[in-house]
Amino acid sequence: MIEVRGARVCITGGARGIGRATAEEFIARGARVWIGDRDLPVAEQTAAEIGATAYALDVTDEDSFRAFVAAAETDGPIDILVNNAGVQFMGGFADQELAAMQRELAVNLGAVLTGVHLVLPGMRLRRHGHIVNVASMAGKITTPGIATYCASKFGVVAFSRALRAELAGSGVTVTAVLPAATHTDLTSGVRLRLQPTLTPQQVATAIADSVCHGRGEVTVPRWLAPIGVVEELIPAPILWWLKRFVGGAEYGGYDATQRKGYLDRIQQG
Ligand SMILES: NC(=O)c1ccc[n+]([C@@H]2O[C@H](COP(=O)([O-])OP(=O)(O)OC[C@H]3O[C@@H](n4cnc5c(N)ncnc54)[C@H](O)[C@@H]3O)[C@@H](O)[C@H]2O)c1
C-alpha cells in the first residue's frame, strides 16, 4: 500500500481536464506532483495555480517521456504514474486522415506502453509503485464514429489487465480507470444526449482512490461496471437500438463551431 502523503506522482496530460483535476486531488492529499504536457504554457499556468511542477512532454516521443521521468526523479523515485494524456477525433473512419488516426493510437495507447516501460524497472526493484492507465467506457463499449478511439481504449484496458496479472506479487499495482463522458475540452461540441456525464473532479477522485484499494478496473460511475458484459451478451440488433436511444443516430456528429478550438489544438503536431 502506498502512502499518498509525500508520494511523488507523475501525470501525463496534466495541463487541463481530468489530468489537472487529478493533480489537484493528489496535491490535496499531500502528494508532490509533476505534470507533463505538450501544451507547456497551459501546464505552467496550471502548475503555478495548484502547486505542481510543469514539464514539457510529448508522450509519443520516447526521449521526451524519458526526460520527463528523469526530471521528476531528481527529487526521488516515482511512486505513482498516471498515464492520462489522450485525444479523440470523431467521424466516419474512412473520412478521416489516416495519419491523425495513427497519432490518436500513438497518444492513447502507444504512450501508455512507453510510460510503463520507463517507470516499471525502478518500481519492481523497489517492490513499490502504482500505475493508473486512464482508459474510458469506450474501452468496453464500441461506438461508431470513434472507432480508433475505441480501439485505443480497448487496448489500454487489455494491456492493463495483462500487465496486472504479470505483476501480481511484485509490489507494483496497475489500475485501469474507465470514465464515462466527462465535461472537458475533449467532449466540447459533442452531443452526449442521454449518456451519463461526469465532472473531471469525479474522475480524479476515482484515480486517487485507486492508490488505496488497488483494484484492477474502476468504472466511473461504478454502476457502469457490468457494461462490458452487456456489450458481449446482448444481441447486436438490440444493442444497436440501445446505443441509438442513448447516443442518438448521428454517431460521430458534433457541433463544429463548439469543437473547433479542441480540434485545432489536437491537429497540431
Ligand atoms: N472527457 C471525456 O469524456 C473522457 C472520458 C473517458 C476517458 N477520457 C480520457 O481521459 C484522458 C484525459 O482527457 P481529458 O478529457 O481531460 O482531455 P483534455 O483534452 O481536456 O486534456 C488532455 C490533455 O492531454 C494533453 N496531451 C494531448 N496529447 C499529448 C501528448 N502527445 N503529449 C502530452 N500531452 C498531451 C493535452 O495537451 C491536454 O492538456 C484521456 O486519456 C481521455 O481519453 C476522457
The ligand as an SDF file (V2000), in Angstrom:
LIG
                    3D

 44 48  0  0  0  0  0  0  0  0999 V2000
  -13.5160   13.7540  -21.4510 N   0  0  0  0  0  0  0  0  0  0  0  0
  -14.0690   12.5380  -21.5520 C   0  0  0  0  0  0  0  0  0  0  0  0
  -15.2780   12.3890  -21.8380 O   0  0  0  0  0  0  0  0  0  0  0  0
  -13.2730   11.3150  -21.2690 C   0  0  0  0  0  0  0  0  0  0  0  0
  -13.9730   10.1190  -20.9640 C   0  0  0  0  0  0  0  0  0  0  0  0
  -13.2310    8.9580  -20.7380 C   0  0  0  0  0  0  0  0  0  0  0  0
  -11.8510    8.9840  -20.7900 C   0  0  0  0  0  0  0  0  0  0  0  0
  -11.2020   10.1520  -21.0800 N   0  0  0  0  0  0  0  0  0  0  0  0
   -9.7430   10.1100  -21.1330 C   0  0  0  0  0  0  0  0  0  0  0  0
   -9.2230   10.9400  -20.1220 O   0  0  0  0  0  0  0  0  0  0  0  0
   -7.9260   11.4150  -20.5050 C   0  0  0  0  0  0  0  0  0  0  0  0
   -7.8710   12.9270  -20.3230 C   0  0  0  0  0  0  0  0  0  0  0  0
   -8.8160   13.5100  -21.2220 O   0  0  0  0  0  0  0  0  0  0  0  0
   -9.4870   14.9310  -20.9760 P   0  0  0  0  0  0  0  0  0  0  0  0
  -10.9430   14.7510  -21.2030 O   0  0  0  0  0  0  0  0  0  0  0  0
   -9.0080   15.5320  -19.7200 O   0  0  0  0  0  0  0  0  0  0  0  0
   -8.9070   15.7110  -22.2510 O   0  0  0  0  0  0  0  0  0  0  0  0
   -8.3090   17.2080  -22.3860 P   0  0  0  0  0  0  0  0  0  0  0  0
   -8.1970   17.4740  -23.8290 O   0  0  0  0  0  0  0  0  0  0  0  0
   -9.0890   18.1400  -21.5290 O   0  0  0  0  0  0  0  0  0  0  0  0
   -6.8530   17.0690  -21.7310 O   0  0  0  0  0  0  0  0  0  0  0  0
   -5.8880   16.2120  -22.3060 C   0  0  0  0  0  0  0  0  0  0  0  0
   -4.5010   16.7830  -22.0710 C   0  0  0  0  0  0  0  0  0  0  0  0
   -3.5700   15.8730  -22.7000 O   0  0  0  0  0  0  0  0  0  0  0  0
   -2.5840   16.6570  -23.3590 C   0  0  0  0  0  0  0  0  0  0  0  0
   -1.9810   15.9010  -24.4680 N   0  0  0  0  0  0  0  0  0  0  0  0
   -2.5400   15.5360  -25.6340 C   0  0  0  0  0  0  0  0  0  0  0  0
   -1.6390   14.9470  -26.4180 N   0  0  0  0  0  0  0  0  0  0  0  0
   -0.4760   14.9140  -25.7120 C   0  0  0  0  0  0  0  0  0  0  0  0
    0.8230   14.4300  -25.9830 C   0  0  0  0  0  0  0  0  0  0  0  0
    1.1250   13.8650  -27.1690 N   0  0  0  0  0  0  0  0  0  0  0  0
    1.7820   14.5460  -25.0310 N   0  0  0  0  0  0  0  0  0  0  0  0
    1.4870   15.1390  -23.8460 C   0  0  0  0  0  0  0  0  0  0  0  0
    0.2850   15.6530  -23.5430 N   0  0  0  0  0  0  0  0  0  0  0  0
   -0.6860   15.5310  -24.4660 C   0  0  0  0  0  0  0  0  0  0  0  0
   -3.3520   17.8700  -23.8830 C   0  0  0  0  0  0  0  0  0  0  0  0
   -2.4730   18.9650  -24.1830 O   0  0  0  0  0  0  0  0  0  0  0  0
   -4.2980   18.1620  -22.7290 C   0  0  0  0  0  0  0  0  0  0  0  0
   -3.7530   19.0820  -21.8180 O   0  0  0  0  0  0  0  0  0  0  0  0
   -7.7290   10.9400  -21.9490 C   0  0  0  0  0  0  0  0  0  0  0  0
   -6.9480    9.7660  -21.9500 O   0  0  0  0  0  0  0  0  0  0  0  0
   -9.1390   10.6490  -22.4180 C   0  0  0  0  0  0  0  0  0  0  0  0
   -9.1640    9.7230  -23.4710 O   0  0  0  0  0  0  0  0  0  0  0  0
  -11.8710   11.3130  -21.2970 C   0  0  0  0  0  0  0  0  0  0  0  0
  1  2  1  0
  2  3  2  0
  2  4  1  0
  4  5  1  0
  4 44  2  0
  5  6  2  0
  6  7  1  0
  7  8  2  0
  8  9  1  0
  8 44  1  0
  9 10  1  0
  9 42  1  0
 10 11  1  0
 11 12  1  0
 11 40  1  0
 12 13  1  0
 13 14  1  0
 14 15  2  0
 14 16  1  0
 14 17  1  0
 17 18  1  0
 18 19  2  0
 18 20  1  0
 18 21  1  0
 21 22  1  0
 22 23  1  0
 23 24  1  0
 23 38  1  0
 24 25  1  0
 25 26  1  0
 25 36  1  0
 26 27  1  0
 26 35  1  0
 27 28  2  0
 28 29  1  0
 29 30  1  0
 29 35  2  0
 30 31  1  0
 30 32  2  0
 32 33  1  0
 33 34  2  0
 34 35  1  0
 36 37  1  0
 36 38  1  0
 38 39  1  0
 40 41  1  0
 40 42  1  0
 42 43  1  0
M  CHG  2   8   1  16  -1
M  END
$$$$
